């Protein structure tokens, strides 16, 4: 059994295993935030454009299937950003972005 003096001595010493981490400071974090904001904005536009489908079809002279591809493409940037986030977590930002 440890003496009181030994326990208090070890508790007063700073734990050398605990490091204080600073957030990763890079200008690319703003780029990632901007891309995420842009994809969210595009998502909102794609969902609010549905009432205008008929006039757009007539104006651009495209078919319903082509318009469906246009309206369904909003999911692509969101998927790419989530995949990019997984890669950044796995390999790190510096390894993925060439300077």
C-alpha positions as CSV (number, residue, x, y, z in Angstrom):
1,X,0.0,0.0,0.0
2,X,1.3,3.4,-1.0
3,X,2.0,6.0,1.6
4,X,0.1,9.3,1.6
5,X,3.2,11.2,0.8
6,X,3.9,9.2,-2.3
7,X,0.4,9.5,-3.7
8,X,0.3,13.3,-3.2
9,X,3.7,13.7,-4.7
10,X,2.7,11.9,-7.9
11,X,-0.6,13.8,-8.1
12,X,1.1,17.2,-7.9
13,X,3.5,16.4,-10.8
14,X,2.1,17.2,-14.3
15,X,1.3,14.2,-16.4
16,X,3.8,14.1,-19.2
17,X,1.6,11.9,-21.3
18,X,-1.1,14.6,-21.7
19,X,-0.2,17.1,-24.5
20,X,-2.2,20.2,-25.2
21,X,-3.2,20.1,-28.9
22,X,-3.8,23.3,-30.8
23,X,-6.3,23.2,-33.7
24,X,-4.6,22.6,-37.0
25,X,-4.1,26.2,-38.3
26,X,-4.1,26.3,-42.1
27,X,-5.9,28.4,-44.7
28,X,-7.2,25.3,-46.3
29,X,-9.7,24.9,-43.5
30,X,-11.5,27.9,-44.8
31,X,-11.5,26.3,-48.3
32,X,-13.1,23.2,-46.9
33,X,-15.7,25.3,-45.0
34,X,-16.4,27.3,-48.2
35,X,-16.9,24.1,-50.2
36,X,-19.2,22.7,-47.6
37,X,-21.2,26.0,-47.6
38,X,-21.4,25.9,-51.4
39,X,-22.7,22.4,-51.4
40,X,-25.3,23.3,-48.9
41,X,-26.3,26.3,-50.9
42,X,-26.6,24.1,-54.1
43,X,-28.7,21.6,-52.1
44,X,-31.1,24.4,-51.1
45,X,-31.3,25.6,-54.7
46,X,-32.0,22.1,-56.1
47,X,-34.8,21.6,-53.6
48,X,-36.5,24.9,-54.2
49,X,-36.4,24.8,-58.0
50,X,-38.9,22.0,-58.3
51,X,-41.9,24.4,-58.9
52,X,-40.1,25.9,-61.8
53,X,-39.4,22.7,-63.7
54,X,-42.0,23.1,-66.4
55,X,-41.0,26.6,-67.5
56,X,-37.3,25.6,-67.4
57,X,-38.0,22.5,-69.6
58,X,-39.7,24.6,-72.2
59,X,-37.1,27.3,-72.1
60,X,-34.0,25.0,-72.4
61,X,-35.9,22.5,-74.6
62,X,-34.7,19.5,-72.5
63,X,-36.5,16.3,-71.5
64,X,-37.8,15.3,-68.1
65,X,-35.0,12.7,-67.8
66,X,-32.3,15.4,-68.4
67,X,-34.0,17.7,-65.9
68,X,-34.0,14.8,-63.4
69,X,-30.3,14.4,-63.9
70,X,-29.8,18.1,-63.2
71,X,-32.0,18.1,-60.1
72,X,-30.3,14.9,-58.8
73,X,-26.8,16.2,-59.2
74,X,-26.9,18.2,-56.0
75,X,-25.9,15.0,-54.1
76,X,-22.5,14.7,-55.8
77,X,-20.7,17.6,-54.0
78,X,-22.0,16.4,-50.6
79,X,-20.7,12.9,-51.3
80,X,-17.3,14.2,-52.5
81,X,-16.9,16.4,-49.4
82,X,-17.7,13.5,-47.1
83,X,-15.3,11.2,-48.9
84,X,-12.6,14.0,-48.8
85,X,-13.2,14.3,-45.1
86,X,-12.6,10.6,-44.6
87,X,-9.4,10.8,-46.6
88,X,-8.2,13.8,-44.6
89,X,-8.9,12.0,-41.3
90,X,-7.0,8.9,-42.5
91,X,-3.9,10.4,-44.3
92,X,-3.8,14.0,-43.0
93,X,-4.3,17.3,-44.8
94,X,-0.7,17.9,-45.7
95,X,-0.4,14.5,-47.5
96,X,-3.5,15.1,-49.6
97,X,-3.0,18.7,-50.7
98,X,0.0,19.4,-52.9
99,X,1.5,22.8,-52.4
